[in-house]
Amino acid sequence: MSTRQIIIDVPEKVLLAEKTDEATFARELRILAAVKLYELGCLSSGRAAELASMSRVEFLKPIIPRR
């Protein structure tokens, strides 16, 4: 699979507010983008899962909040 890299400048204050590091924030952004693009009908569930770096089953699995 061929990939392209997209660079996004994120203010340090955002990382501090989220209490996270660059790698974790980048992963979360990929998942959020995949979910939103799937929700809007721009990506199939398979392509969205690929963007989120997870299996299609994992992507479509409902998230149950932890207690």
Secondary structure, DSSP 4 states (H G I P E B T S, - for coil): -----------HHHHHHHT--HHHHHHHHHHHHHHHHHHTTSS-HHHHHHHTTS-HHHHHSPPPPP-
